[in-house]
Every structure is written in C-alpha cells, then in structure tokens.
Amino acid sequence: MNKKNQPHKRYKDEFKAEVLLLAEKIGVTKAADQLGLYGSQIYQWRATTEKRSNTREHESSLATENARLKREKADLEKEVEFLKRRRPTSQRTQSNAFPVH
C-alpha cells in the first residue's frame, strides 16, 4: 500500500519529535521516504513546533516584564506615600521667622 492509499492517521507528539530530529539530521525528503510520510507533513509539524516554542518564549518574556513592572509599581507607590507624608515644620513660630521693621 503506498502513501496515497493510507487512511488518515494521527501521530503522537513523541513520534513527531523523533521525526523532526531525523529530518534535521538527514533531511526532510529522506526522512519522509524512510518513514512513509509526506514531506509536507513534516514541514507542517516543524512549523507547528516552532510556533509553540515562540509562543512559550513570548509568554515567558511577558511574565518577566510583568514582574518587573509590578516591582516598579510597588516602588513608585512607596515613593508617593513618602511624598504624601506631612513634613515636620520648623520649631520657630512664624512671627519669629521674619522680623518686621
């Protein structure tokens, strides 16, 4: 039975990962021929894997940025609270501060 007559088949992620490693070593066409797959199928698996990887990297970078912004926000809130505090006034009374002539 050749590739065209095979029914639609689902492959496990582990198998796909092994196929992608093999394709990286010997090339997509050779790997597809050895395993009875279509080259386009391997290219699609590669694209999907790269997209997932990029999404994870992006999420990780967003989480890092979010943590940094939360720290910065907390620092700014502390600064605002500090600036809101009443400052102690001078011990002298206002009439003693400037002599009147």
C-alpha positions as CSV (number, residue, x, y, z in Angstrom):
1,M,0.0,0.0,0.0
2,N,1.5,3.3,-1.0
3,K,1.2,6.6,0.9
4,K,-1.8,7.8,-1.1
5,N,-4.0,4.8,-0.2
6,Q,-3.3,5.0,3.5
7,P,-6.1,6.2,5.7
8,H,-5.7,9.5,7.7
9,K,-3.5,8.7,10.7
10,R,-2.8,10.6,13.9
11,Y,0.7,10.5,15.3
12,K,1.8,11.0,18.9
13,D,3.9,14.1,19.8
14,E,6.8,11.9,20.8
15,F,6.8,10.3,17.3
16,K,6.6,13.7,15.7
17,A,9.6,14.9,17.8
18,E,11.6,11.9,16.7
19,V,10.7,12.5,13.0
20,L,11.7,16.2,13.3
21,L,15.1,15.2,14.8
22,L,15.7,12.6,12.0
23,A,14.6,15.2,9.3
24,E,17.1,17.7,10.8
25,K,19.9,15.1,10.5
26,I,19.2,13.5,7.1
27,G,16.8,16.0,5.5
28,V,13.0,16.1,5.2
29,T,12.7,14.3,1.9
30,K,14.9,11.3,3.0
31,A,13.1,11.1,6.4
32,A,9.7,11.2,4.7
33,D,10.7,8.4,2.3
34,Q,12.1,6.2,5.1
35,L,9.1,6.6,7.3
36,G,6.4,6.6,4.6
37,L,5.3,10.1,5.3
38,Y,4.8,13.2,3.1
39,G,7.4,15.9,3.3
40,S,4.7,18.5,3.6
41,Q,3.5,16.7,6.7
42,I,7.0,17.0,8.3
43,Y,7.2,20.7,7.3
44,Q,3.8,21.3,8.9
45,W,4.9,19.6,12.1
46,R,8.1,21.7,12.2
47,A,6.1,24.9,11.7
48,T,3.7,23.9,14.5
49,T,6.5,23.1,16.8
50,E,8.3,26.4,16.1
51,K,5.1,28.3,16.6
52,R,4.5,26.7,20.0
53,S,8.1,27.3,21.0
54,N,7.8,31.0,20.0
55,T,4.6,31.3,21.9
56,R,6.2,29.9,25.1
57,E,9.2,32.2,24.7
58,H,6.8,35.2,24.3
59,E,4.8,34.2,27.3
60,S,8.0,33.8,29.4
61,S,9.2,37.3,28.3
62,L,5.8,38.8,29.1
63,A,5.9,37.2,32.6
64,T,9.3,38.6,33.2
65,E,8.2,42.1,32.0
66,N,5.1,41.8,34.2
67,A,7.1,41.0,37.3
68,R,9.5,43.9,36.6
69,L,6.5,46.3,36.1
70,K,4.9,45.1,39.4
71,R,8.2,45.8,41.3
72,E,8.4,49.2,39.7
73,K,4.8,50.0,40.6
74,A,5.4,49.0,44.2
75,D,8.5,51.2,44.3
76,L,6.5,54.2,42.9
77,E,3.6,53.6,45.3
78,K,6.1,53.7,48.2
79,E,7.6,57.0,46.8
80,V,4.1,58.5,46.5
81,E,3.3,57.6,50.1
82,F,6.6,59.1,51.3
83,L,5.9,62.3,49.5
84,K,2.3,62.5,50.9
85,R,3.6,62.4,54.5
86,R,3.5,65.7,56.3
87,R,6.9,67.2,56.7
88,P,7.8,68.5,60.1
89,T,7.7,72.3,60.4
90,S,10.3,74.5,61.9
91,Q,10.3,74.8,65.7
92,R,10.3,78.6,65.4
93,T,7.0,80.4,65.2
94,Q,6.1,82.3,62.1
95,S,6.4,85.7,63.8
96,N,10.0,84.9,64.8
97,A,10.9,83.7,61.3
98,F,10.9,87.2,59.7
99,P,11.4,90.3,61.7
100,V,9.0,93.1,61.0
101,H,10.5,96.6,60.8
